[in-house]
Amino acid sequence: MKRTLLLFFLTFSFYLSAQVTLKLTEPEGSKTALSTEEDVVAKGFIKNESDQEVTVKWSRNVVQLTDGWDTAVCDKNLCYVPTYGATSEADGTNLVLAAGEESNFDIHVYPNGLEGAAIVELTATDVSNAENTVTGTFRFNQNTTSTFSIDKPDLKIYPNPTVNYISLSDTEQVDRLVIYNIVGRRVKMFDANYNNQYDVIDLPTGMYLVRLVDSSDRTIKTVRLSKKGGA
């Protein structure tokens, strides 16, 4: 009986620890950024929906940025310089959120007198639970005409979790797949191919983000991938 109760407790504890309790609210659509503006902000928010304090590390991934433009991140602590792309424990910049606390989580772009566009992704991860990860996409001057339309919830990666390879449920509008680790570093990129199989056996066990991109370099969807076994 005691062994059964212990097993139940451990299983329940693991279930709680694996829950995604971070919530990232990204801006809808694309933000207009004029070349005459000095600073354009796309406002986002990150919230700790758990009942415990969470320490978050975040990383910025610049998907698209016009040459001559700069971009920066602002949270409740600071507005960081454009060259600062990730927080760290070493320099004390990780974001601490109390139970239920929300922080601004913004992307700024600086056009510097130039016409252009940008796509920036922000990934936030609980330092004590790598599976508690969220990502958001911030767009500036992106084409949002009706020709770009996809039923995002129906686009899936399988098998997930995976050991050897991944495939897509639909490749019609996907031009390539870009895989990032939990700190936002690109680790693999594939062109969408006829066989629709993409080898990930050499990736270490862990959580990854797979960005599905169309032929115009627009993010269709970002999917969380669990890699098991292998390297």
C-alpha positions in Angstrom: 0.0 0.0 0.0 2.8 2.4 0.9 4.6 1.6 -2.3 1.5 2.3 -4.3 1.0 5.7 -2.5 4.6 6.6 -3.1 4.3 5.7 -6.8 1.2 7.8 -7.1 2.9 10.8 -5.4 5.9 10.6 -7.7 3.7 10.3 -10.8 1.6 13.2 -9.7 4.6 15.3 -8.8 6.1 14.7 -12.2 2.9 15.6 -13.9 2.8 18.9 -12.1 6.5 19.7 -12.9 5.9 19.0 -16.6 3.0 21.4 -16.9 3.6 24.5 -19.0 2.7 27.3 -16.5 4.3 30.1 -18.5 2.0 32.1 -20.7 3.4 34.3 -23.4 1.0 36.8 -25.1 2.4 38.0 -28.4 1.0 41.0 -30.4 -1.5 40.1 -33.1 -0.7 40.7 -36.7 2.3 42.8 -37.9 3.4 46.1 -36.4 4.0 49.0 -38.9 7.5 50.5 -38.6 8.1 53.6 -40.6 11.6 54.5 -41.6 11.1 58.0 -40.0 10.5 56.5 -36.6 13.3 56.2 -34.1 11.8 53.4 -32.0 8.9 51.0 -32.7 7.7 48.6 -30.1 5.6 45.4 -30.4 4.2 44.8 -27.0 4.0 41.3 -25.5 3.6 39.9 -22.0 4.8 36.9 -20.1 3.0 35.5 -17.1 3.8 32.9 -14.4 0.5 31.1 -14.0 1.8 28.7 -11.3 1.5 29.2 -7.6 5.3 29.3 -7.1 8.0 31.7 -8.0 9.7 30.9 -11.4 13.0 32.1 -12.7 13.0 32.4 -16.5 15.8 32.7 -19.0 14.9 34.1 -22.3 16.6 34.3 -25.7 16.0 36.3 -28.8 16.1 34.7 -32.2 16.3 37.2 -35.2 14.5 35.4 -38.0 14.5 38.3 -40.4 16.0 41.8 -40.0 16.8 44.4 -42.6 20.4 45.4 -42.8 20.8 48.6 -40.9 18.0 47.9 -38.5 18.5 47.1 -34.9 16.3 45.2 -32.4 16.2 44.9 -28.7 14.2 43.2 -25.9 12.5 44.9 -22.9 11.2 43.1 -19.8 10.2 44.3 -16.4 13.9 44.6 -15.4 15.5 46.4 -18.3 15.4 47.5 -21.9 18.5 45.7 -23.1 21.0 47.0 -25.7 20.5 45.5 -29.3 23.6 43.3 -28.9 22.1 41.5 -25.9 20.2 38.5 -27.1 19.8 36.2 -24.1 19.7 36.4 -20.3 21.9 34.4 -18.0 22.4 33.5 -14.4 26.0 34.7 -14.5 25.2 38.4 -15.1 22.0 38.3 -13.1 19.6 39.1 -15.9 17.3 36.1 -15.7 13.7 37.1 -15.1 12.1 36.3 -11.8 8.3 36.1 -11.7 6.4 35.7 -8.5 3.3 33.4 -8.4 0.8 34.9 -10.8 3.0 37.8 -11.8 3.1 39.2 -15.3 5.9 41.2 -17.0 6.1 43.1 -20.2 7.9 41.2 -22.8 8.5 43.5 -25.7 10.5 43.7 -28.9 11.7 47.1 -30.2 13.1 47.8 -33.6 15.1 50.8 -34.7 14.7 51.5 -38.4 17.6 54.0 -38.5 16.0 55.9 -41.4 15.7 52.7 -43.6 12.7 51.0 -45.1 12.6 47.4 -44.0 11.0 44.5 -42.1 11.7 42.2 -39.2 10.6 38.9 -37.6 11.9 38.3 -34.1 11.1 35.3 -31.9 11.3 35.3 -28.1 11.7 32.0 -26.2 11.3 31.9 -22.4 12.2 28.8 -20.4 11.8 28.0 -16.7 15.4 27.3 -15.5 14.2 24.5 -13.2 12.0 22.8 -15.8 13.1 22.9 -19.4 9.7 21.6 -20.6 8.1 24.7 -19.2 8.9 26.7 -22.3 7.0 29.2 -24.4 7.8 31.1 -27.6 6.3 34.1 -29.4 6.8 35.7 -32.8 6.9 39.5 -33.2 6.5 40.8 -36.8 7.2 44.2 -38.3 6.1 45.3 -41.8 5.1 41.8 -42.8 2.8 41.1 -45.7 -0.5 39.8 -44.3 -2.6 39.6 -47.4 -5.3 36.9 -47.8 -3.0 34.8 -50.0 -1.2 33.7 -46.8 -3.7 31.4 -45.0 -3.3 28.1 -43.1 -5.2 26.2 -40.5 -2.4 26.2 -38.0 -3.8 23.7 -35.5 -4.0 21.0 -38.2 -0.3 21.3 -39.0 1.6 18.8 -36.9 5.0 17.2 -36.5 5.1 13.5 -35.9 6.2 11.3 -34.3 6.5 13.6 -31.2 8.3 12.6 -29.0 10.7 11.2 -31.6 14.0 9.3 -31.7 15.2 9.1 -35.3 13.2 11.4 -37.6 10.2 13.8 -37.9 7.6 14.3 -40.6 4.9 16.9 -41.3 1.2 16.3 -41.5 1.1 18.7 -44.5 4.0 20.1 -46.5 2.0 22.1 -49.1 2.9 25.6 -47.7 6.0 24.7 -45.8 9.3 25.7 -47.5 11.7 24.7 -44.7 12.0 23.5 -41.1 14.3 25.3 -38.7 15.0 23.6 -35.3 16.2 25.6 -32.3 17.3 24.4 -28.8 15.7 25.8 -25.7 18.0 28.8 -25.5 17.1 29.9 -29.1 20.2 28.6 -30.9 19.6 27.1 -34.4 20.8 23.5 -34.4 19.3 22.1 -37.7 17.6 23.3 -40.9 15.8 21.3 -43.6 14.3 22.2 -46.9 10.9 20.6 -47.2 11.4 17.5 -49.3 9.4 15.0 -51.2 10.0 12.1 -48.8 8.9 14.3 -45.9 11.3 12.8 -43.4 13.9 14.8 -41.5 16.7 13.1 -39.6 17.1 14.3 -36.0 18.9 11.2 -34.6 22.0 13.2 -33.8 20.3 15.7 -31.6 20.7 15.3 -27.9 17.8 14.3 -25.8 15.7 17.4 -24.8 13.1 19.9 -25.9 13.4 21.8 -29.2 11.4 24.4 -31.1 10.7 23.7 -34.8 9.8 26.7 -36.9 7.8 26.0 -40.0 8.6 28.6 -42.7 7.0 29.4 -46.0 8.8 30.5 -49.2 8.5 34.2 -48.2 10.4 33.6 -44.9 7.2 33.9 -42.9 6.7 31.7 -39.8 3.6 29.5 -40.4 3.8 27.9 -37.0 6.3 27.0 -34.2 6.0 23.6 -32.8 7.6 22.2 -29.6 9.4 18.9 -30.2 10.5 16.3 -27.6 13.6 14.4 -28.7 14.2 11.0 -26.9 17.3 8.7 -27.0 19.8 8.9 -29.8 22.8 11.1 -29.3 
